[in-house]
């Protein structure tokens, strides 16, 4: 009887010791999970995600946490089996794009065309958002509904960023062309500069574009009748929206004093945050 009791006591002691040992990793794991959650919360509410810090944030600061936006690549084939190499994406349909299909952020930051003609930064488009709630007026501390710089459920405002380069070209409505550009371009030898050598000659003077490179590319394609593709690529050739962007009427030499009806109310200078240093007052 004593032997049985001793065996039972020994078994209970061993079981207690095993439970005690198993508790330690669990406790450590819980502590690590808690610490990771705390790190994520602190990162979400980093000052870099809000104004004014986001206005001067550098790309390397953003990519320290968001590097996947430049590392991700498109699928080699769709779930239905269509190979990427055998199809054209919508942005590949103008002659200015070369190379394979690529991801959204890579097309705007690191592809050959992006490096040649653009100088986009993370905060060109991203101006901060509330990580707790992406709806205006949802609480006393959230973005006010009257704030037009904020768009429901989006981390950028398409109306003030994407639309600049992905709106429709108002060929008939504003420019007075006989047809849409893809139909009328041969009449102008696919050369926008044939008219714009004298009209709106102050253009692309913003810090997210390389003005000189854009002009040079348009001139270089003139002989092969592809110069217009450089312009049309961003001015209607890759549209996401049915409307055109109301570009500011930055004054150009010999600009007519009278403002056309369609341009009434347009800004007379590009947005302050997009002006180059030498342009700012």
Residue pairs with C-beta under 8 A, 6 or more apart in sequence:
43 65
44 131
45 131
47 53
48 54
48 57
48 61
48 62
49 128
49 129
49 131
50 128
51 127
51 128
54 123
54 126
54 127
54 128
55 123
55 127
55 273
57 122
57 123
59 121
59 122
62 122
62 123
62 126
63 69
63 70
63 122
66 122
69 103
69 105
69 106
70 105
70 106
70 109
70 110
72 103
72 106
73 102
73 103
74 84
74 100
74 101
74 102
74 103
75 84
76 83
76 84
76 85
77 83
77 84
78 84
84 100
84 101
85 100
89 101
90 238
91 97
91 107
91 238
92 101
93 237
93 238
94 229
94 232
94 233
94 237
94 238
95 226
95 229
96 113
96 217
96 229
96 230
96 233
97 113
97 233
98 112
98 113
99 111
99 112
102 111
106 114
107 113
107 114
108 114
108 118
108 120
109 120
114 120
116 210
116 213
116 217
117 209
117 210
117 213
117 214
117 217
117 230
118 208
118 209
118 210
119 207
119 208
119 209
119 210
120 208
121 208
124 161
124 208
124 274
125 156
125 161
125 162
126 155
126 156
127 149
127 156
127 157
129 150
129 155
130 142
130 143
132 142
133 139
133 142
134 152
134 153
134 154
134 155
135 142
135 152
135 153
136 142
136 143
136 144
136 145
136 147
136 150
136 152
137 143
137 144
137 145
143 150
148 157
148 159
149 157
149 160
150 157
151 157
151 158
151 159
156 162
158 240
158 241
160 271
162 240
162 241
163 240
163 241
163 243
163 245
164 245
164 247
165 234
165 235
165 238
165 245
166 234
166 238
166 239
166 240
166 241
167 236
167 239
167 240
167 241
167 243
167 244
167 245
168 236
168 239
168 241
168 242
168 243
168 244
169 175
169 180
169 181
169 232
169 235
169 236
169 237
169 239
169 244
170 244
171 177
171 179
171 180
171 181
171 184
171 236
172 178
172 179
172 180
173 244
173 262
174 244
174 262
177 184
178 184
178 187
181 228
181 232
181 236
182 232
185 228
185 232
188 194
188 195
188 228
189 222
189 225
190 225
190 226
190 227
190 228
190 229
191 222
191 225
191 227
191 228
192 218
192 227
192 228
192 231
192 232
193 218
193 219
193 222
193 227
196 203
198 254
199 252
200 249
200 252
201 252
201 253
202 250
202 251
202 252
202 253
203 211
203 250
203 252
204 210
204 211
204 214
204 215
205 211
205 250
205 270
205 275
205 276
205 279
206 270
206 274
206 275
206 276
207 274
207 275
207 276
208 274
214 230
217 227
217 230
218 227
218 228
218 230
218 231
219 227
220 227
221 227
221 228
221 229
221 230
229 237
236 244
246 266
246 267
247 266
248 266
248 267
248 268
248 269
248 270
248 271
249 255
249 259
249 263
249 266
249 267
249 268
250 268
250 269
250 270
251 268
259 266
269 275
272 280
